[in-house]
Amino acid sequence: MTSDGVAYRVAIGFSSPSKPTLFARNRHTRRSTVKENDFETLASIANRRGTLLRVEQLTPRSTTERGLSALLLTFDLGRLLICVADPDEPNAVQGLAIRRINEPEDTPGGLNDAGEEEPWWRLLGAPLFRAEPGTTGLRLRFRSDADNPRQVNLRCDGPYVQVELVATSH
């Protein structure tokens, strides 16, 4: 629910066979409006050292396509959906849209558990220490410098989100 008391429901649809489109539906007017990007929530989770509990991914419909259509990160402090932003979307972070998922029914369908996928199996249970825009995407730093830190870069690659584990130095 927004500060003006209007409830929005996030949904995910496909404008092309491989690119998800995020929109919020105002349940009172049934009009679709793009929700604001939620990088501040991600930064807040990092500042409060939120623990990564679950990772889910929405893969392209075609098995020949590489990359993810969307990524849902569940922390003990909240759930965030990350996907490629529309070109005219305000507040996009290097081409990525970040959406807070507040209600279970707002979760997009078709998500698959990615907890055993690289690099996420290494990071489940780890605190997020930093989230910041990088030159080509979003950088997520898990664990403290004293506790074998891991950095994951998320970047926009056409209609997909690419995930890369980056070697970090202490």
JOSUL-V738506 format. One record per backbone hydrogen bond with DSSP energy under -1.0 kcal/mol. NH is the residue of the N-H (numbers start at 0). CO is the residue of the C=O. E is the energy in kcal/mol with one decimal. If there is no record, write none. Layout:
nh=NH co=CO e=E
nh=NH co=CO e=E
This chain:
nh=1 co=5 e=-2.2
nh=4 co=1 e=-1.9
nh=8 co=24 e=-1.4
nh=10 co=22 e=-2.3
nh=12 co=20 e=-2.1
nh=14 co=18 e=-1.5
nh=20 co=12 e=-3.3
nh=22 co=10 e=-1.5
nh=23 co=32 e=-2.5
nh=24 co=8 e=-2.4
nh=25 co=30 e=-1.9
nh=26 co=6 e=-1.3
nh=29 co=25 e=-2.8
nh=32 co=23 e=-2.8
nh=37 co=97 e=-2.3
nh=41 co=37 e=-1.4
nh=42 co=38 e=-2.8
nh=43 co=39 e=-2.3
nh=44 co=40 e=-2.4
nh=45 co=41 e=-2.0
nh=46 co=42 e=-2.6
nh=47 co=43 e=-1.9
nh=48 co=45 e=-1.4
nh=49 co=44 e=-3.1
nh=51 co=125 e=-2.6
nh=52 co=73 e=-3.1
nh=53 co=73 e=-1.7
nh=55 co=71 e=-2.5
nh=56 co=111 e=-2.7
nh=57 co=69 e=-2.7
nh=67 co=160 e=-1.9
nh=68 co=57 e=-3.0
nh=69 co=57 e=-1.4
nh=70 co=81 e=-2.3
nh=71 co=55 e=-3.3
nh=72 co=79 e=-3.0
nh=73 co=53 e=-3.0
nh=74 co=77 e=-3.3
nh=75 co=50 e=-1.6
nh=77 co=74 e=-1.2
nh=79 co=72 e=-2.7
nh=80 co=98 e=-3.2
nh=81 co=70 e=-3.3
nh=82 co=96 e=-2.0
nh=84 co=94 e=-3.0
nh=88 co=85 e=-2.0
nh=92 co=95 e=-2.6
nh=95 co=92 e=-1.7
nh=96 co=82 e=-3.6
nh=98 co=80 e=-2.7
nh=100 co=78 e=-2.7
nh=105 co=102 e=-1.8
nh=106 co=103 e=-1.5
nh=111 co=56 e=-2.7
nh=113 co=54 e=-3.1
nh=116 co=113 e=-1.8
nh=120 co=116 e=-2.1
nh=121 co=118 e=-1.3
nh=122 co=119 e=-1.4
nh=123 co=119 e=-1.4
nh=124 co=51 e=-3.6
nh=125 co=122 e=-2.5
nh=127 co=49 e=-2.8
nh=128 co=140 e=-3.2
nh=129 co=140 e=-1.7
nh=131 co=138 e=-2.3
nh=133 co=136 e=-4.0
nh=137 co=153 e=-3.4
nh=138 co=131 e=-3.2
nh=139 co=151 e=-2.9
nh=140 co=129 e=-3.0
nh=141 co=149 e=-3.4
nh=142 co=126 e=-2.7
nh=146 co=143 e=-1.5
nh=149 co=141 e=-2.4
nh=150 co=165 e=-1.1
nh=151 co=139 e=-2.9
nh=152 co=163 e=-3.1
nh=153 co=137 e=-3.0
nh=154 co=161 e=-2.0
nh=156 co=159 e=-2.9
nh=159 co=156 e=-1.4
nh=160 co=67 e=-3.1
nh=161 co=154 e=-3.0
nh=163 co=152 e=-2.2
nh=165 co=150 e=-3.3
